[in-house]
Amino acid sequence: MSPHLTPPTTKPRIPHFSSGPCAKRPGWSVSKLENACVGRSHRSAAGKARIEEVIERSKAILGVPADYRLGIVPASDTGAVEMALWSLLGKLPVDILAWESFGLEWVKDVVDELKLPDLNVLKATYGSLPDLNQVDFSHDVVFLWNGTTSGVRVPNGDWIKDDRQALTICDATSAVFAMEIPWEKLDVVTYSWQKVLGGEAQHGVIVLSPRAVERLESYVPAWPIPKLFRLTQKGKLIEGIFKGDTINTPSMLCVEDALDGLLWAESIGGLPGLIRRSEANLATIARWVEQSSWAAFLAEKPETRSCTSICLKIVDDWFTGLSPEKQAESAKKLAKLLEKQEVAFDIASYRAAPPGIRIWGGATVETADIEALLPWLDWAYATVKQE
């Protein structure tokens, strides 16, 4: 019998490798939420204090500049991005970058919903980035820092001009807390705490530079702004959003969970500690990929490989010789086989991405669990191939 057909003996202790909601932090339990401010108004002194604490600890860990605002908003990262697009775009031409499904969703929003006439779409296929040198920084620029469904990230912020004339709007939901974010290069950053901190879903976060605030207070879009997206009132920024007065009612259980994640982040060394954990997970998978006969990174260039949403494609001749339908079917079988063994949950590649697997490597995932997973990937692939 091939050694790959003999199941490994060691399983990951925590088999949660989903790209969202992501694994809870090590040592988490429901008991950590016992002090949640439930049954109280989020506008009470106690409730507001909890929300304010999340805001201030987030800014401190991330190194958000003192003159930037950070606020909790509805509808996860999606709501935060939509808020930025609907509230800020339309004054200037727009360059929008897309190299995976969520970037394409923002393109669809800008084209089909906002119907902006002066739009330059820079696209790339899964695994690569658009030509960053083609971005015009006299235009507003919309892009992702990390493509959650492709595992491709921008290598750094060097391509963003310091003397830009317009705004940079960045969806950084699977990057924040795991990658260095050059705040001075960005005017709007959005994320949700369900990713790298392993928080509960529902709420998003929006970070605004002074330049973004100036745009909000000096420009009124041609379209109506839904209440959930409104950041201004009578031409002025609603400062309360960035001081704990949320637009709608937040879940105080989610707020407490986010606070727990932030306290854990502080205990492991803050942002540097979080980044080290994520990069260690990527490095572990990279060493395995170098020896693999069947798996490769979907990201074409090493400097663009994500350390959070780690996407792998299957390059074995047997697999590439299958029809696209059979490839998709085989990749799904692999993921289901691992789930049946309770070795890895939710690691199938995103439905619009090339068939393969996607392993979340964010900071809440232990490297030891990644190490235990890798022999199981070989076993599962050999098993599917033999069928």
C-alpha positions in Angstrom: 0.0 0.0 0.0 1.3 3.5 -0.9 2.2 5.4 2.3 0.0 8.2 1.1 -3.0 5.9 1.3 -2.3 5.1 5.0 -4.0 7.8 7.0 -1.7 9.9 9.2 -1.9 9.3 12.9 -1.8 12.9 14.1 -4.7 15.3 13.5 -4.8 19.0 14.0 -6.0 19.8 17.5 -8.2 22.6 16.0 -9.4 21.7 12.5 -10.9 25.1 11.7 -9.3 26.5 8.6 -12.2 28.5 7.2 -11.5 31.9 5.6 -14.4 33.5 7.4 -15.7 33.3 10.0 -12.2 32.2 11.1 -10.8 30.1 13.9 -11.2 31.5 17.4 -8.1 32.5 19.2 -6.2 29.8 21.1 -7.8 29.2 24.5 -11.1 30.8 23.6 -14.3 29.6 25.2 -17.8 31.0 25.5 -17.0 31.8 29.2 -14.9 34.7 27.8 -18.1 36.5 27.0 -19.5 36.4 30.6 -19.0 40.1 31.1 -20.7 41.1 27.9 -22.9 44.2 28.3 -26.1 42.3 27.3 -29.6 43.4 28.3 -28.3 47.0 28.3 -28.6 49.7 25.7 -25.5 50.1 23.6 -25.9 53.8 24.3 -25.8 53.3 28.0 -22.6 54.4 29.7 -21.5 50.8 30.2 -22.4 49.8 26.6 -20.7 52.8 25.0 -17.6 52.3 27.1 -17.2 48.7 25.8 -17.5 49.9 22.2 -15.1 52.8 22.8 -12.6 50.3 24.3 -12.7 48.2 21.1 -12.1 51.3 19.0 -9.2 52.6 21.1 -7.5 49.2 21.5 -7.9 48.6 17.7 -6.2 51.9 16.9 -3.4 51.3 19.3 -2.6 47.7 18.1 -2.8 48.7 14.5 -0.8 51.9 14.8 -3.6 54.0 13.3 -2.4 57.6 13.1 -3.9 59.9 15.8 -5.7 62.1 13.2 -7.4 59.1 11.5 -10.9 58.0 12.7 -11.9 54.4 13.3 -15.5 53.5 13.7 -17.7 50.3 13.9 -20.3 50.1 11.2 -23.1 47.7 10.1 -22.9 44.7 7.8 -19.3 43.5 8.2 -16.5 44.5 5.8 -19.0 44.5 2.9 -21.1 47.2 4.6 -17.9 49.2 5.3 -16.8 49.1 1.7 -20.3 49.9 0.4 -20.4 52.9 2.8 -17.1 54.2 1.4 -18.1 53.7 -2.3 -21.5 55.3 -2.0 -20.4 58.2 0.2 -17.1 59.2 -1.5 -17.1 58.3 -5.2 -18.4 60.4 -8.0 -16.4 63.6 -7.6 -13.4 62.4 -9.6 -12.6 59.6 -12.2 -12.1 56.2 -10.6 -9.4 53.5 -11.1 -10.6 50.2 -9.6 -8.5 47.1 -9.4 -9.9 43.5 -9.4 -8.1 40.2 -9.4 -10.6 38.0 -7.6 -14.3 37.8 -6.8 -14.7 40.5 -4.1 -12.8 43.0 -6.2 -15.1 42.2 -9.1 -18.1 42.8 -6.8 -16.9 46.3 -6.1 -16.5 46.8 -9.9 -20.1 45.6 -10.3 -21.3 48.1 -7.7 -19.5 51.0 -9.3 -20.6 50.1 -12.8 -24.2 48.9 -12.3 -25.4 50.7 -9.2 -23.5 54.0 -9.0 -23.1 54.1 -12.8 -20.0 56.2 -12.8 -19.1 57.3 -16.3 -15.4 58.0 -15.9 -14.1 54.6 -14.7 -10.9 52.7 -15.4 -11.1 49.0 -14.5 -7.7 47.2 -14.1 -8.3 43.4 -14.0 -6.1 40.4 -13.6 -6.9 36.7 -13.5 -6.7 34.6 -10.3 -3.1 34.2 -9.3 -1.8 37.5 -10.5 -2.1 41.3 -9.9 -3.1 44.0 -12.3 -0.2 46.2 -13.5 0.1 48.5 -10.5 2.2 51.0 -12.5 -0.9 51.7 -14.6 -2.8 53.3 -11.7 -3.6 57.0 -12.1 -3.4 58.7 -8.7 -5.1 61.8 -10.0 -8.2 59.4 -9.8 -9.8 57.9 -6.8 -8.4 54.4 -6.4 -10.3 51.4 -5.1 -8.5 48.1 -4.4 -8.1 45.1 -2.0 -4.9 44.7 0.0 -5.3 41.0 0.1 -7.5 38.9 -2.3 -9.3 36.5 0.1 -10.5 34.2 -2.7 -7.2 34.2 -4.7 -4.5 34.3 -2.0 -2.9 37.2 -3.8 -1.9 40.4 -1.9 -0.2 43.6 -3.0 3.5 43.2 -2.0 3.7 46.6 -0.2 2.5 50.2 -0.6 5.4 51.5 -2.5 3.4 51.8 -5.7 1.0 54.3 -4.1 2.2 57.8 -4.7 2.7 60.1 -1.7 1.6 63.1 -3.7 -1.6 61.6 -4.9 -4.3 64.1 -5.7 -7.3 61.8 -4.9 -8.3 59.2 -2.4 -7.2 55.6 -2.0 -10.0 53.3 -0.7 -8.7 49.9 0.4 -10.7 46.8 1.4 -8.2 45.2 3.8 -10.4 42.7 5.6 -8.1 39.7 5.3 -5.0 41.8 5.8 -5.6 44.0 8.8 -3.9 42.5 12.0 -1.8 40.1 9.9 0.1 42.4 7.5 1.8 45.8 7.7 -0.6 48.5 6.5 1.0 51.8 5.5 -1.7 54.1 6.8 -0.2 57.2 5.3 -0.7 55.7 1.9 -4.4 55.0 2.5 -7.4 57.3 3.0 -10.1 54.7 3.6 -9.4 51.2 5.1 -12.2 48.7 5.8 -12.1 45.3 7.6 -14.1 43.0 9.9 -12.9 41.4 13.1 -14.2 38.0 12.0 -11.0 37.4 10.0 -7.6 37.7 11.6 -8.9 38.1 15.2 -11.4 35.3 14.7 -14.3 37.5 15.9 -18.0 36.9 15.4 -19.5 38.1 12.2 -21.9 41.0 11.5 -19.9 44.2 12.2 -17.5 46.1 10.0 -14.8 48.7 10.7 -14.0 51.8 8.6 -10.9 53.9 9.0 -10.8 57.4 7.5 -7.9 59.7 6.9 -8.2 63.5 7.3 -8.3 63.7 3.4 -11.3 61.3 3.4 -13.1 63.4 6.0 -12.5 66.6 4.0 -14.1 64.8 0.9 -17.1 63.8 3.0 -17.6 67.3 4.3 -17.1 69.1 0.9 -18.8 66.7 -1.6 -22.4 65.4 -1.8 -23.0 62.5 -4.2 -25.7 62.7 -6.9 -27.5 59.7 -5.5 -29.4 59.2 -2.2 -27.4 57.7 0.6 -29.1 55.0 2.7 -29.2 55.7 6.4 -26.8 52.8 7.2 -24.2 54.4 4.9 -24.5 58.0 6.2 -21.3 59.4 7.6 -22.3 63.1 7.6 -25.1 65.2 8.9 -25.6 68.8 7.7 -22.3 68.7 5.8 -20.3 67.6 8.8 -18.8 64.2 9.8 -20.9 62.4 12.4 -18.1 62.3 14.9 -20.1 60.1 17.3 -19.6 57.1 15.0 -15.9 57.2 15.8 -16.5 57.6 19.6 -18.8 54.6 20.2 -22.1 55.9 18.9 -22.9 53.2 16.3 -25.3 53.9 13.4 -27.5 50.9 14.4 -27.7 48.5 17.3 -24.6 46.3 17.6 -24.4 42.9 19.2 -22.8 43.4 22.6 -21.8 39.8 22.5 -19.9 40.5 19.3 -18.4 43.6 20.9 -17.2 41.6 23.9 -15.8 38.9 21.6 -13.9 41.5 19.6 -12.5 42.9 22.9 -11.4 39.5 23.9 -9.5 39.1 20.6 -7.8 42.4 21.1 -6.7 41.6 24.6 -5.3 38.3 23.3 -3.5 40.2 20.5 -1.9 42.5 23.1 -0.8 39.5 25.2 1.2 38.0 22.3 3.0 41.2 21.4 0.5 43.2 19.5 0.7 43.6 15.7 4.3 42.2 15.4 3.2 39.1 17.2 0.1 38.6 15.0 2.2 39.1 11.9 4.8 36.6 13.0 2.1 33.9 13.6 0.6 34.4 10.2 3.9 34.5 8.4 5.0 31.3 10.2 1.9 29.5 8.9 2.6 30.6 5.4 6.3 29.5 5.7 5.2 26.1 6.9 3.0 25.6 3.9 5.6 27.0 1.6 8.2 24.4 2.7 5.6 21.6 2.1 4.7 23.0 -1.4 8.4 23.0 -2.4 8.3 19.2 -1.9 4.9 18.5 -3.2 4.3 16.7 -6.5 0.8 17.9 -6.9 0.2 21.3 -5.1 1.4 24.8 -5.9 0.5 28.3 -4.8 -2.2 30.0 -6.8 -0.3 33.3 -6.4 2.3 33.4 -9.2 4.9 35.4 -7.4 6.3 34.7 -3.9 6.1 38.3 -2.8 2.3 38.3 -3.5 1.5 35.2 -1.5 -1.1 35.9 1.2 -0.2 34.8 4.7 -3.9 34.6 5.7 -6.0 33.2 2.8 -3.4 30.7 1.5 -4.8 29.4 -1.8 -3.3 26.3 -3.5 -3.9 24.9 -7.0 -3.5 21.3 -8.1 -0.8 20.9 -10.8 -0.5 17.1 -11.0 -0.8 15.8 -14.6 -3.7 13.5 -13.6 -5.7 16.4 -12.3 -4.9 18.9 -15.1 -5.9 16.2 -17.7 -9.4 16.1 -16.3 -12.3 18.2 -17.7 -13.1 21.4 -15.8 -16.2 19.8 -14.4 -14.2 16.7 -13.2 -11.5 19.0 -11.7 -14.1 20.8 -9.6 -15.7 17.6 -8.6 -12.3 16.1 -7.5 -11.3 19.2 -5.5 -14.6 19.1 -3.7 -14.1 15.4 -2.9 -10.7 16.2 -1.4 -12.2 18.8 0.9 -15.2 16.6 1.9 -12.8 13.7 2.7 -10.8 15.9 5.1 -14.0 17.2 6.7 -15.3 13.6 7.1 -12.1 12.8 8.9 -12.5 15.9 11.1 -9.1 17.0 10.0 -10.0 20.3 8.2 -13.3 22.1 7.9 -14.2 24.5 5.1 -11.0 24.4 3.0 -12.5 24.1 -0.5 -11.4 26.9 -2.8 -13.9 29.7 -3.3 -16.6 28.7 -5.8 -15.4 31.2 -8.5 -11.7 30.4 -8.0 -9.8 27.7 -9.8 -10.4 24.3 -8.2 -8.0 23.6 -5.3 -7.9 24.3 -1.5 -7.8 27.4 0.6 -6.2 27.2 4.1 -6.7 30.1 6.5 -3.3 31.0 8.0 -4.3 34.0 10.1 -2.9 34.6 13.6 -5.5 32.6 15.5 -4.4 29.4 13.7 -1.6 27.5 15.4 1.4 26.5 13.3 1.3 23.1 14.9 -2.2 22.5 13.5 -0.9 23.5 10.0 2.0 21.0 10.4 -0.5 18.3 11.3 -2.7 19.1 8.4 -0.2 18.8 5.6 0.3 15.0 5.6 -3.5 14.7 5.5 -3.6 16.8 2.3 -1.2 14.2 0.7 -3.4 11.4 1.9 -6.6 12.9 0.8 -5.2 13.8 -2.7 -3.8 10.3 -3.2 -7.2 8.8 -2.1 -9.2 10.9 -4.5 -6.7 10.2 -7.3 -7.0 6.4 -6.9 -10.9 6.4 -7.0 
